[in-house]
Amino acid sequence: MRLTTQQLSLHAGTRTLVDLLDLTLEPGEVLGILGANGAGKSTLLTVLAGLAAPAQGQVTLDGQPVAGLPPLTRAQHIGLLPQGDEGGFFGSVVDYIALGHFPFGTAPDLAPHLATWELTELARRPLATLSGGERQRARLAQLAVQAPRIALLDEPLTHLDPAHQARLLAWARGEADAGRSVVLTLHDPNWAACHCDRLLFLFGDGRWQLGGPAELLTPASLEALYGPGTAALWRQKG
């Protein structure tokens, strides 16, 4: 299953964030999206998920316009982990995670997902009582239960400690190895280098650059992307 953009342009008011993006997300691929705050990363994921319209161009799923798919059908194939947590859920952790299987009907056995994200002991706790990191793990477990063919994760490392960051990235790699596609917005180029097959740089002024980590992750390119002094973020292997 392939997600494709054709001449995709994204605007924010009078600003052009992304101009004429042509991208095909391949099965088995982890794509990392990097860019400064406000560069259009979240906007792009929302458009890829079919939840917002682009200024120009279209997104297709195996040749079918994503915007034209019924919401339930879309949710059976594409999963989005937004950057923000809207809150307002008053049930337990396990009830929240079970919502991930809503597009398919009755939820499967949730015990493996609770164990994977170290939530077993928290399963009956009200979601609202969890810490930020615990809540983020519950959100990731909900997406894992949905098991989308294409997973779009907006800054998924937020609130996670290093061990759970590593677990999340290992999960992304496992999803790709199983033939699914994963898109992550990231800020750490070292994580991107270790776990992504390709990278998409968004410069926030319409320009974009697509390529492999070895091609894009250089001190000069990071300073062009983030600004002077940011090359120190990149611990290039000698």
N, C-alpha and C positions, 0 to 999 in steps of 0.2 A: 504494500500500500504506500503510495507516494503522495506527499503534499508538495505542491508546486506553486510558486508565485510567478506571475507574468506581468512584467512592466509595472510593478507595484510601487505606488508613491503614497507617502504618508505625510500629512500636514498637521501642525498644531497652530491654529490661528493663521497668521500670515507666514509662519515658518515652514519650510520644507525639511522634514526630518529625514526621510528616505526617498530617494528619487530613482524610479525605474529599476527596482530590484527584480532580478531573475534568479530564482533559487529553486532547486529540487532537493527535497529532503529524502535521502535514500533509506530504505529499510536496513536495519543493522547499524545505523549511524548515530553518533552523539555529536551534535552541533552546539558549539558554545558561542554565545553572542556577548560581545564586550563593547562597552562605550561609557562615556561619562554620564553623570546624572542628567536626565532630560534629553538624552540623545535619541530616544524613540524605542528603546528595548521593550518596555511594557506595552506600548502602543502596538508594536509589531506582533507580539504574542497574542494580544487581544484580536487583532485582525486575522492572524493565522487560525485562531480558534473559531472564526466566524461570528464573533460577538460584536464586531464593529466593522464599518465599511471603510475601505481605503479611499483616498482622494482620487486614485486612478489605478487601473489594473484589476486583477482578480487573483483569488486563491482557489486552487482546485485540488480535489482529493480523487486520485485515479481518474482525472479528467472531468469530474463533476464539480461545478462551482460550490464551494463550501457554504457560501451565503444562502444557497437555495435548498440546502438539505434540511429536512425536518429536525428540530432541536434534539429529539430523542435519538434519531439516527446519528446525528453529529456526535452526541455524547457517547455513543457506543464505539466510536472510533478515535475521537480526539479528547484528550484530557488536559485541562488547564489548572495549574496551581498558581493563583494570583499572588502578587507580592503582598497585598494587604489581607488582613483577617477581619472580615466585617463584624464578627461577633454576633451576639443575639441568639446563639444556640444554647438551650438550657438543659439539654439531655446529657446522658453519660458519654464517656469517651467511646465505648463500643457502639452506642447508637449513632454517634457521629461518623465513625468509620464505616459503618454499614451503609450509609447513604451513598458511598462510592459505587455500590452495585445497583442503585436505583434504576439506571437505564435498562437493566437486564432482568429485573424482578427480584425474587428472593435472594438474599445475600448468601454467599458460600460460608464455609467454616472460616471464621475470622481469627482463630487462634494463631495460625502461622504468621499472619500479618501483625498481630499484637506482639508476638515474640520477636519478629524481625526488627521492629522499631522500639523494642524494650518498653512496651506499654501494658504488658500482662497484668502487672500489679496495680495499674491505674485504670483498668478497664471499666470499673463501676463508678469511678469518680465523676462528678460533674465536669464537663469540659471546661467550664468557666473557672474552675479552681486550679487549673494547671499553670505551670510557669510558661514563659514564652517559648523556651526550647521544647518543653513537653508538648505544648500545643502545636508547634511546627511539626513535630514527629507524628502527631495525630493527623495533621493535614496530609502529610506524605503517605501515611498508611491508608487514608481514604483514597488517594489517587492510585495507590498500588492495588487496592481492591477493585477499582474501576478497570484496571488493566487495559488502558487504551493502546491502540496500535501506534498512536503518535502522542507522546507526552510532552507538554509545554510547561516548563517550570521557571517561574520568574523569581530570581534571587532565592533559590531554595535553601541556601546555606545560612540564611538569616536566623539568628538566635541559637544556632546549633553549636555545640562545643566541637573541638577538633575530631574527636572519635566519631561523633555522629555525622559530621561533614564527610569524613572518609567513608562511612557506611552509605550515605546518600549517593556519593559518587560511584561507589562500587555497585549499588543497585542500578544506577543509570547504565553502567557498563554491562551489567547482566541483562537488562532489558534489551539493549542493542544486540548483544550476543544471541538473544532469543529471536531476533528478526524484527524487533520493533524499532521505532525511531524516537530519539529523545533530543529535546532542545532545552538548553540551560542558559539563563542569563547569569553572568559571573562578573566579578571584579578582580579576582586573584588570577593573574596570568599563569602562575605555577600550577594551580589546580587545572586550568584550561589545558596546559601543555601535557599534563599527565593523563587526562581523561577524555579529551575531545578529539574526534577524528578530523573535523574541520572547524574553522572559526569564521565568524562574521563580525567585522568591525563596523560600528555605526559611529559616524563623526558628528551627527546632529545637525548637519547643514545640507543634507541631501546625499553627501558622499558615503559610500560604503566600500568595503573591501572583503573579499571572500577568498579563503585559501587554507592551507594546512598550518598547524602550529609552527613547524620549522620555518615556514616562509614568513609568517606574520609576526611571530613573537621575537622581536629584536628591540634593543633599547631605543633605537630611533623611532620605530613604529609605535611603541608605547608612549613616547613623549608626544608624538603627533596625535595620538588618540586621547590622551589624558592631560597633557600639558607638561611644561618643563619640570624636571626633577623627579618624574614618576618612573624613569628607567630603573631606579633602585628597587622597584617592586619585583623586578624580574631577576630571579636567581638562575642565570643561564648556566647550563652544565658545560664544564670545560672539556 
